[in-house]
Amino acid sequence: MRQQKLQETGDIRVSIVQTAIEWENKEENLRLFHKKIKDLNETTDIIVLPEMFSTGFSMNSQALAETNMDRTIVTLRQWASIYQTAICGSYIAKEHDDAFYNRAFFLTPEGEAYYYDKHHLFRMGQENECFSSGNKRTIVTYHGWKICPLICYDLRFPVWSRNLNNEYDLLIYVANWPTSRRPVWDTLLRARAIENQCYVCGVNRVGIDGYHIKYNGGSVIYSAKGEIIASIDDGQEGISTVSLNLTSLRKFREKFPVWKDADTFQLL
């Protein structure tokens, strides 16, 4: 019934979750996020968590990595089914060849699972030394929407984010973006919304991590015109839920079809 209603109205409810993360403590973070997801009580369609929500932005990949069949993803898939909402974020993943990835997930209540491995690794934090780079974007189809999940440092690279021929409607960035570079976060999120004529959702954490790096949030959702339509106060834990409308987005693209004049290119 919910899926039919979403397809009829073009609306989808997105909840952004801005919170502190317990350093390298997967069990505690799962417990804390379970409470937040449970408290939403089926009042949303997509819950977006920060980057590496279960560990913080740790380079301890060998000790913390899990496969897609281990506890973290199995638990989240159960929650998606129980609470009838999609869940998006990222975690430290490994493959059987012992390659490690900063992996975004998009898990639906219907049991579908989509993954994206972070392409741009943050070399200033030695991420490129501890993780492998993904080489392919993922476009999720969910209740009539096309959704592109990306991760943190990817935000700085507009070519990788490019929405050629309206390939997606909602662009999601999950992040651990430090306070010292917050103006960049704010500026680029809005730019990505305007240049790609799409909704942009950015979810960041707050608090201090195990490397003594400070985070003050800035979690937000922008319209295709670069207008803030959901946000959470700086430095505060919180959840904000907003309804996004696909029909209005399509009408805006038809009325102001910038995308038809976009430069073409091929990602190698």
Secondary structure, DSSP 8 states (H G I E B T S, - for coil): -HHHHHHHH-EEEEEEEE----TT-HHHHHHHHHHHHHHHTT--SEEE--TTTTT-S-S-HHHH-B-TTSHHHHHHHHHHHHTT-EEEEEEEEE-TTS-EEEEEEEE-TTS-EEEEE-SS--GGGTHHHHS--------EEETTEEEEEEEGGGGG-HHHH--TTS--SEEEEE----GGGHHHHHHHHHHHHHHHTSEEEEE--EEE-TT--EEE---EEE-TTS-EEEE--TT--EEEEEEEEHHHHHHHHHHS-GGGG-------
